[in-house]
Amino acid sequence: MRGRIAFPFAHRPVGRDARAKVPMRPLAPRIAPAAVRVPDPRYTQIEIPFPSGRPEIFVHEGARQSLERRLTQAALKPVVLSITDNRRSMLAFSSKGGVVYARLHHMFLDAPASVQESLIRFVARGDREASDIVGRYIDHNGHRIRASRPFLRPLVTDGRAHDLLAIFETLNDKYFGGTVDALITWGKAGRPRTAQRRSVKLGSYSAVERLIRIHPVLDQAWVPRYFVTFIVYHEMLHHVIPADMARGRRLLHPPAFVEREALFRDYDRALAWERAHIRRMLRA
Ligand SMILES: [Zn+2]
């Protein structure tokens, strides 16, 4: 029977991921983990670099029904709401026999109230301003759209000196309540990319692939673990905090990002280490 699923349990992950079902911690990311969980592909990364088949999504049934009810009230006719994990179509509507069939990406289930209200106005009345708000929300949540590009190289986390998966899991547990479902790998060997030899790109995050790459120059015994951990933490923040638009410019490190970054336990130490050793890393 619909509507009878107990609220806090409707989204509980299953299987191997079940061990991540710790309650929300104070430092959980901006994105509410309550609405939906996509199975964590990290657990299959070594044997199956590119998970085959369609990932299942776990929809928070209570949130779905509540949104369906509000859409029905606003549209003045029955709305049947399906939640998708589509790559391209974020929202779609069709009408048949007086019933509206709405298909929405799961990002809308835990959207802020103002975005949900705009979505409802857009569906019920085709409101132009509401459509802009919805569009911006989709833009800012691009990182939640399932990776659409296959991984060309297998993911490697076990380095000679540092184990990225262990670092990632510790950070995920400590700072993100176990909710970060990005992938991680050592990047390709080669010189660290530099901008006029002043900065090194030691890590990167690709939202399309949902993948963190860490430069292999860090995989050396003389590079302390807390520094590698800091770089991984920074890239995990990119997964959790989308870039912001400020006066037409994309702000990769918005104020919320900078604040969260400073919460890292070894923040000052890591920055000092980077300053002291950046030249040696460039020569490596
Ligand atoms: Zn960054």
Boltz pocket constraint, residues with backbone or C-beta under 6 A from the ligand:
constraints:
  - pocket:
      binder: B
      contacts: [[A, 234], [A, 238], [A, 252], [A, 253]]
      max_distance: 6.0
